[in-house]
């Protein structure tokens, strides 16, 4: 099996390199074009298409995206190029090869209303440009590629790269008082979990091929997040409490973590209040058990603070 991974240096991309390598021949690319002429830049879709035709992979895993949520409000065309047009090109090329396309999307495709976890079949209604372009990408993938797995996830974190938890660790050593939003709900999801589930799903798809079963029946959209739910304030409180226990020797300055509503922070892009995602379909289809969000956060903190 030949696997092409795009976005190898992102939080999820780095984790995917570890989980996908044992499955077969892995070609991992980022935006920089190498001396071999291979292109992994979603900002150059036709160059990307040429690379796919040259490599002829059995699986394309797209872990690259335009993720600057607020900046997307002022750069909608760039966000659309990377999040919508490029995935459509990937889907077209995958279909021509009979390959599988693994693509990641977001809870931001929903409007964030209510308190119930969103199901894959619920109506979409993005609140911002980022969510709109990610939804467009989903639709283009579904329209052009029969063999697709689209994983919607949320609140992604890892020991490397920038994320909310690492920001809280930094601020907790600089400020005595932090204010954190308490009316946006979701599940912090580790890059390692996303990568492990992706590898398991790919394995199952190709096991069905060996058994002459209908592997295409697994194609579709799935919600992939850790179990449980929390809000940003409770998440920050957990991160700082665990970090203090792991490294009491660090110069912790924080004395108070104050809960505030979303209205306390003015941002260019509106955020959903309800980012809970129902994962029953994923667990049933692939026989996967998803751990509580605290498990992934604690593992990440142990790696960061070791």
N, C-alpha and C positions, 0 to 999 in steps of 0.2 A: 504494500500500500504506500503510495506517495502522497504526502500531505504538504500543502502550501499554507503557511501561517503568515498572515499580514498583521502588522502592529506588534512586532515581537518585543519591543522595548517598553510597552505600556504595563500597567499593573497586571492586567489579565494576560497579556502577551508573554510576559516573563514566566508566569506560572504555567501557561500552556506549553512553553518549551520543555518543561520538565515532564508534564504528563503525556504529551504527544510523542516525544522521542521514542519511547519503547514500542509504539504501535507500527512503526515502519520507517521509511525514508522521509525525514522532515527537512523541508526547505523553509527557513524562517527569514522574513524580510522586514525592513522598516522603510522609512521614506527615502533614505539615501540610496542612490543607484550605485551598485557595486561595479567593480572592474569587469565582471562577467556580463554586464548589461542588464541584469535582472532588476525589475522595477517593482517596488512595493508601495508606491505613493498613490493614495486614493485621490489626491489632487490632480493626478495625471491618468485618468481612467483608460485612455486608449493605449498608453504605454503599459499599463497594468494588464490590459487584455493581451498584448503581445507577449508578455511574460508568461501568462497562463497558457497560451498556445504553444509556447516553447517548452514549458515544463510538463504539460499534460498531467496534472495531478488527479488523483482519485477523490481527494477531499480538499476543499478550500475552507480555511478557518479565518474569518475576518474579525480580528480583534482591534482594528483601527477605527477611529471615529473622530468627528469634531465634537468635543465635549465641553467647550467653554460656554456654559449656558447663558451667562449674561452677555458675553461678547457676541454671541450669535444674533442677538437682537439688532446689532448694528452691522453684522456681516451675514445676512441671510443667504446670499448667493453662494458664499464660500461654504457655509454650513450645509446648504442643499447639495452642492457639488460632492462633498465628501460623504454625507450621511444618506443621500438619496440616489443621486446619479451614479456614483461609483458602485454601490451595491447592486444597482440594476445591471451594470456592465458585468460585474462578477457573476451574477445570476445567468446572464446570457451566455457567457463563456462556459460556465459549469454545465448548463443544459446541453450545449454543443458537444461536450465531452462525455456526458452521462455521469458527471461527477456530483458529489454531495457538496452543498454550500452550508456552512455553519456561520450564522450571523447573530450578533448581539444587539438587543434593543433595550428599552427602558420603561420604567413605570410612568415616565412623563408623557406617554401616549394617552393617558387618561386625564380627566379633569380634576381628580383629587377630591371629589365630593363624597359624602357619606362616611361610614366607618367600616363597612364590610370589605374584606379582601377582594380585589378585582379578579375576575375570571377571564380566561383568554377570549371568551365569546362576548364579553361586555362591550358596549359601544365605546369607541375611542373619541376623544375630544381634547387634544393638546392645548395647554394654556400658553405656550411660548414657542418661539421659532425652533429651538432645539428639539422639543417634542414633536413639532410638526414635521421636521425634516427626518427624524428617526422613524416616524410613522410612514412617511413617503418611501423610505428605504425598505421597510417591511413589505409594503404593498408591491413594490417593484420586484423584490425577491420572490414573493409568492406568485406573481404573474408570469415571471420568466423562467423559473427553475422548479422542476417537479420535485427534485430531491433536495429539500431544504430543511434545516432545523433553525428556527429563530428562538433564541433564548432572551426573554425580557428579564432584566435584573435591576437591582437598585442599591444605592448607598454602598458602592464598591470600595473596598479598602485592601491594603497590602502593606507589608513591611517596607517596601521601597516605593518611591514615587510620592506624590502629594495627595493627601486625603484629610478628611475631617479629624480623624483620631490623632494624626500627627500634628495637626494645627493646635488641637487642644493640649497636647503634651508640651508644645513650645510655649503657648500662652500661660499655662499653669506655672511655668517657671519664671514668668516675666510680670504677671499681674496678680494682685491680691483678690480682685473681683472679676468674674467672668459673667457675661450675660449670654444665655443660649436659648434658642427657640424651643418652645414646648408644645406647639400645636401642629406640628408636621410629624406624621407617623409612618413608620416603615420598618424594614429589617436590614441592619448592617450585614453585608454579604462579602465574605472574603474572596479574593481572587483565586486562592487555592481551591476553594469549594467549587467555584465556577469552572475552573480548569479540570478538576477531577470528574465532575459530572459530564463535561464535554467529552473527555476521553472515554468514559464509560458508555456514553450514548453512541459514539462512533464505533466502539467495539461491538455493541449490540446490533447496530445496523449491518455491519459486515458479517457477523455471525449468522444473521438471517439469510444473507446471500449464500453462505456455505451450505445452509440447510435447505436451499431453494425455496425459502419462505418469502413472503411479500415484504421486502424491506421498505418499499415506498409507503407502506401503511403507517410508518413512524413519522413521516414528514409532517411538519406543521409548526405552529407557534406554541411555545411552552413558557411558563413562568418559573424562573430559577432564582430563588432567594433563600436565605437561611430561615429556619423555623423561628416562630415567636414574633413579637413586635415591640417597638419602643419609640420614643420620640428623641429629638436631638439633645434635649436637656438631660434626659435619663441616660442616653448614650454617653454624653460627655462626662457625667457623674461616674458612670461605671469605668470608663477609660482612666480617669484621674485616680479613682480609688484603687484600681488594680495596679496602676503604675507606681503609686506611692508604696504599696505593699511590696512590689517587686524591687523597687529602688528607693528605699527611704533615705539613701545618702545623697540623692540629687537635691538641688536647691529649690524645693517647691515653695512658691510664693503664694499660691492661691489659698484664700480663706473662705470664699463664698462663690457658689455657682448659682446665679439667679435665673429663674425661668422667666421668659418674656414671650409675647406673641409675635407672630411673623411681621406684624405691622411695625415692630420696633426697628426693623431693618429695611431700608429702602433699597431694592435691587431692580435692575433693568428688566429682568425676566420674572414673571410670576411663577411661584412654586406650588405644586399640589399639596394639599393638607393630608390627603389619604393616599399613601404610596404602598399600602398593604397589597400583597399579591398572593392569590390562591395557587398553591403548587400541587394540588391533588392530581391534575392531569400528568404532570411530569413524573411524580412518584409512581402512579399506576402504570404508565406506559413503559418505564424503564426499571421498575422495581428498586427505586433509589430512596434511601432514607436521608432526610436533610437534618443536620444537627442544629441545635439552638444557636442563635446569633452570638451569644456570649462565648461559645466555644471558639469560634473563629477569631473574635476580637482578642480573647485571652492569648491565643496562640500567636497572633500578630504582635501583641505587646511584648510577649516573652522574647520574640525574635528581635524586635526593635531595641529593647532595653537590656539585652543579654550583656 
